Amino acid sequence: MWSGYLSWQGAGLHEVETALHILNSGRCGRGQLAEARPEGAPEGSLRKEITVRHAVAIYVSSVLGAGILVIPGLAAKAAGPGSLLAWGFLAVASYPFAYTFSSLSARRPVSGGIYSFSKEAFGQGASTMTAWLFVAWVVLGAPAITLAAGTYLAYAFPISGPGIFLVALAILALAYGINLRGIRLSGRVQVIVVAVMTGILTLGVAASAPGVKAGNFAPLLPDGVASVGVASALVVWSFLGYENVSNIAEEFKNPERDFGRSVTISVVLIGVLYMAVAATVVGTGAFAAGAGVTPFAVMMSNAFGTYGGTVVSVLAVVIIFSTVNAYTAGMGRVVYAAALDGNLPRFLGTIDPKSGVPRRALIALFLLIVAALVVYYVAGVDVQTAFLATSGAAVLTYVVGSAAGVRLLKQGGIRSALPWASLAVSLVILPFIGTTLAASIPVAAVGFLYGSLRSRQKQGREAETDDVGTP
């Protein structure tokens, strides 16, 4: 269905592969900083080759991640039919998100995304804080999505609770082992993985449609209005990624024209797909089993028997591994770039001469992620709580990006309200993340202080240099 959506816009396999090549090349990743540009390279040295078709492909492939295999069930478990209100709310709210970030890029098309915007709007402290939040985002999120993979596998095979954590650890170790050797999945492999994922979504919705019962949509709010807020804090996970196109702004042929078109098309396509999937999960009651983590395995088991659920469970693990592998490559370069810029320890900003990868950055990330996984295991953290913790880091990043839009964008008419809407949505969601927000707030605070201190030290050195140079 995903490739079909793109074909409707006149984009074929070539456009999808081009988009995924851009995503996987290290220039763009979900919540990723741009690669550090070689010293002395001109500001606009990247090729201007991205059109509306490429941008839509990038948006869809950025937003449509493996989380869609998990989030509909978790959201329905939290709010029942009321979770559909959360999906509708975020589908509409995603437009201000996407418009704000794309407008910032069109205004000043440089790579770096939210990181660059926050530095321009609020200074070094805010940009360093953003870099640290990006790292927290992946450190908290990678264990969450791999635990979901383990839960899918446990649906089909007799795997115990500790076994689920071992599956998660194995996926992480394999992904980082591959990346440390400098092996990268090709764009065509990624196309196949995304096509398989959307095929599962399409088949699950189509095969389960006869099992949808009107009675499953009532009562609308079985756990009260507040449950919709919790569901929204989970659902926002599925809409993260709209900031990605801002990271490759320099490569648009016509950013002022094409950003707006690509945003509108992408928001509509993704919103329709998500609403269809969420309505089917609620209507069939598939979220009632497996703690809400494995709705598609349940749906396929109901439609095709035990083997249907087993096949989907195995495919879910493969898809999640592919996602983790892709983000491993991108986030390794985030840490590398941040270290080069002084926002993280300098020793992380090196490239291994044999493999050509930022080995130290990858090892540091792996150790942090494994530490988070161990904390999840010792503390008995379930998948829903892990996803909420990840949403905390992500939404805080969106707060910074939206606030930068409010400060930097000077547009007239209704467009001037969109950055404010983006900021308001981010702030409204934050309280519903709950106590798991405590995992990200200290990271943000320390990152801000570190960046501010570094900025003052730099200014002091520059002042001393000026004094020495003054006759």
N, C-alpha and C positions, 0 to 999 in steps of 0.2 A: 504493500500500500504506500509505503514511503516513497519508493522510486516512482510509483504511479502518480503521486502528488507532484513530484518534480517534472514528470513527463507532461503533466497537464499545463505546466508553465513553459513547455518547450525544452526542458532540460533532459538530457539523456545520461547514459552511464558515464560519458566523458566528463560532464559537468560535475557529477557526484564524485568521481574519482579525483578530479582537480581540487574540489573542496576538501575532501578528506586528506589529500596530499598536503594541503596547506595546514590543516589541523594537526597532522601527524609530523610535520616537518620541524616542530619545535617553535614555530612562529606563533602558534595559537593553541590554546587548550583551555578547558573550562576554568575560568578564574585565573588565567595564566598571565604572568608578566611576559613582555617580549624578550627575545634573546638579546643579549647585549650586542650593540652594533660595534664593529671594530673601530678602534680609535682613528679618527681622521676621515671616516666614511661620511659621505654627504647625507644630509638629513633625509632626502627623498630618494635614496639609492635602491629601494625595493621596486620590483616591477609592478606597474599599474595594469593588472590583468583581470581583476574581479568585476563581474557584471552582476545584474539582478539574479540571474540563474545560479551563479556561484554563491552569492550571498544567502539565498534561500536555502541552498544545500548546506551551507555552513551553519546557519541558524538551526535548521532542523536536526542536523547531526550533532550539534552542540547540546540542544535542549532535550532531544529524544534519547536519553541515556538508559542504562540498565535499570535505573530506579523505577521505571514505569512497570516493571515486572513485579514490584514489591509494594510501592506506595498506594495503589488503589485499594489493596486489601487492608493495609495499616490504617488508612484514613477512614475506611468503612467500619473497621473495628472500633475506632475512636468515636465516630459520630453517627454511625448507621447511615440511613438515607440522607441525613444532613450533610454528609461528606460531599454530596453533589453540589451543595451551595458553596463549599470551599473550592471545588474544582471550577465552578462558574466564576467565582470571585477572582481567583488567580488567573483564569483565562483572560478576563477583562483587564485585570491589573497588570498583566504582562506587557500590555501595549505601552503604558507609561514607562515601564522599565526599559523596554527595547528602544523606545523613541528617545528617552533621555540619553542613554549611552551612545546611540547612533548620532544624535544631534551634537553631542560633545565632540565626537570624532569628526563629523563633517565640518564643525567649526574650526578645528585645529587637527588635521589628520596626521597624527603621529602614532607609532606603535607604543603599546604599554597599557592601554585601557584604563581601568579605574585607578591603577597605580599612578599613571601620568596625570589624570584629572585631579586626583587628591593632592598631588604635589603642587600643581598650579594654583589650586583653590586655597589650600590651607597650609602649605609648607612641608618641610622635610619630616616633621613629626607624624603628620597624617599619612604621608606616603609610606614611611617605614611601618607604621601600624597596619596599613593595608597589606604590605608584603607579609608581615607576620600572620595576619588573619588568613591570607591565602594558604600559607603553610599549615595553619591549624585546620583549615577547611579539609585538606587532603589527609592530614594525620588522623582526624576524627572520622572522615568519610570512608576511607579505604577499608578499615576494619568493619564498618557498618555494612557496606555492600557485600563484602566477602562473607560475613556472617549470614547474610541473606542467601548467598550461594550455598553455604553449608546447610541451611534450613531447607532449601529446595531439594538438595540431595537426600536429606533425612526424610523427606516426604516419600521418596521412592525406595529407599534402602534403610535397613535397621542400623541407624547411626545414633549414638547417644549424644547427650549435651556436650561433654568434652570432645566428642568426635566432630561436632559442628565447628568448634574452635580450631581443631586440627586441620579441618578442610580449609578454613579461612587462612590459617597460617601457611598452608601448602600453596594456595593460590598466590599469596603475597610473595612468598619465597621464589616461586617459579617466575612471576612477573619481573621481580627485581633481578633475579639471576640472568634472565634473558637480556634485560636492558644493560646490565653490567658488561655483558659480552658485546654490546653494540649492535644486537640484532633488533631489527624493526619490522613490524608487520607492514606489508605493502598496502597501498590504497585499495587495490582490488580485494584483498582479504577483508579489510574493514568494510567495504561495500557489501560483501557477502554477509558479514556478521550483522550489519544493520538491517539488511534485507531479511535475514532469518528472524530477527527480533520483531520486525513489523509484520512478518508473516505469521508469527505466533499470535500477535495481537489481533490480526485480522481473522485468523482461523478461530481463535478463542471466542471472539465476539460473534462471528457468524454461526459457529456450531452451537453456541450457548443461547442464542436468541430464542429458540423455542422454550427454553427453560426459565425465561424471565417471567416472574409473577408479580402482578400489580400489588399483591399484599406485602411484598418485601420492601415496598417504598413507604410503608406506614408503620408506626408514626414517623413523621419527618424528623423530629428531634427527640429521640428516645432518652437522651442524656442531657438535654437542655441546650441553650444557645452557646454556652461556653465550649461545648464539645466541638462546635464548628470552628472555633478559634484554634483548638488543638489540631484538628484536621488540617486547617490552613497552614499551620506551622510545619506539618508533614508534607502537604501537597506542594509547598513552595520549592521543595527539593526537586520536583519534576520540572519546574519552570526555570531553574538556574541554567545559565549558559547564554542568555541574551547579550551579556557583555562581551562575548567572544569576538563578534565582528568588529568591535571597537579596537581590538588588539591588532587587527590587520588593516586599519583604516588607510594607511599609506598606499595600499595596493588596489584600491578601488579606481576604476577608470573615471567615474563621475560620482563622487560621494554625495554631493548635495542632491542629486536627482535620485540615485539608486538606493540610498539608505532608507528613505521613506517608503519606497515601493516594496523593498525586500522585507521591511519590518511588518507592514500590513499583511502581505501574503503569508509570511511565516506564522504570525500570531493566529490568523484564521485557521490555517491548516493544522497547527499543533493543538489549538483549542478544540476543534471539532473531533480530532482523533482522541484526545484525552477524555472528553465528555462521553464519547461512545464507549470507551473502555470502562470508565468509572461506573456508568449506568448499568453496564452488563454485570460487573462484579457485584454491585448492590442488588440488582434485579434477580440474580441467580442465587444469592446468598453464599457465594463462593468464599467470602471472607471469614465465614464462621469457623473454618478448619485451619489448622496449622498456625494458630495465633495471628492469622491475617497476613502472614508473610508470603504464602504460596498460592495466591488466588488462581493463577493460570494453570497450575498443576491440578488443582481441584476441578476447574472448569473442563479441562481436557479429559480428566478421568471420568467425569460425569457424561461427557459426550462420546468418548471412544473407549472407555474401559480403563483398566489398570495400566495397560501398555501406553495409552495416550498420556497419562500422568507421568509415567517413567521417562518417556522420550522428552517431554517438555522440561522435566526437572534437570535432565542431563544437558539439554540445550541451554537452559538458563545458566548453568554453571559455566559453560563455554562462553556465552555472551558476557557474563560478568567478568570472567578472566580477561577477555579481549578488552573490555572497558578499562579495567585496572591496568592492564599492560600499556594501553595508549596513554593514560594519565600519568603513569610512572615516567614515561619518556618526557612528557611535557613538564611535569612538576619538578623533575630533576633539573631541568633548565631554568625553572623559576628560581630555585634555590641558588643555582649557579649565577644567574643574572643579578639576584639580590645581593649575593656576596661580593660580586664585582663592584656593585654600586655602594658597598659599605653598609648595607642594611642587615646583613648577617655576617658572621665571622669570615674574615678574608680567606682563611685556609680552605673554605668550601668552594671558592671561585677558581678551580683549576680543572683542566681537561686532561684525561689520561691519554698519553701519546700513542699507546697501542690500540685501544678500542675507540678512541675519539669521543668518549662520553664523559660527563662530569661525575667521575666515580665517587669522589668524596661526598658530593651532594646526594647522590643516590644512596650511598651507605648510611648517611645521616638520616635521610628520610625513612629508610627501611627500619632503622633502629627506633625512631620515634613512633612509627606506625605499629611496630611489634609491641612497643611499650604500651601504647593505647589499647591494643588488643588484649594484652595481659591484664590491664586495669579493668577492661570490660568483663573478662573472665572471672577475676577475683571478686569484683563487686557484683557479679551476677547481672550485668546490664543486658537487657533484652534488645532486640533489633529496633523496636520502635524508639526506645530511649536513645540508642546510638544514632539513629537518623535525626532525632530532635537536636542532639548535641551538634551534629554537623550543620543543621539549619541555623544554629546560633551563630557560628562563624560566618556562614554565607550571608545571612541577613544583615549582620553588622557591616560586612563589606558593602552590601547594597545601600545601607544607610549612608556610608561615606560617599559612595558614588553618586547617589541621589542628591545629597547635600552639595556636592561639587556642581551638579547640574543647576541647582537653585542659584548658586553663587555666580556661575560662569555664563549661563545661557541668558541672553537678552533678546527674547522673542516676544512678539505681540500677539494679541488675540488669545484664543483658547490654548494655543500651544504653550503659552507662558505658564499655564497651570499644570502641565504634564510633569515637569520635574518635582513640583510640590506634591502631586498625586503619588509619584514614585516614592518620595520620602515618607509620605503619610502611610502608605501601605506597609512599608518596611517597619515603621515604628509601631503600627497597630499589631503586626505579627509578633514582634519581639516578646511581649509579656507571656504569650501562649507557649513559647518555647520552654518556659518554666525554669526549674532549678538547673537544667542542663546548660543554660546560658552561662553558668558559672565556669564552664570549661573554656569559654572564649573571652570573657571580659578581662581576666587578668592578662591574657596574651595581648589583647588590644592595648591595655594600659601600659604594660611594660614596653611594648613596641613603640608606643607614642613617646614615652620618656626616653628610650634609647635613641630614637631618631632626633628628638629635640636636643638632647645632650650632644649628639654628634654634630648637629647643625651649629650649635654654639661654639663647639671646639673648632670647627672649620672656620667660622667667622673670626674667632680669636687668632688663628694662625694667619689668616689673610690680613688682619689688622696689623699683626707683628711684621709681616712682610712689607706692608705699605710703609710702616714706620722706618724699617731698615732702609727702604729705598728712597726715603725722603731726605734730601740734603740738609 
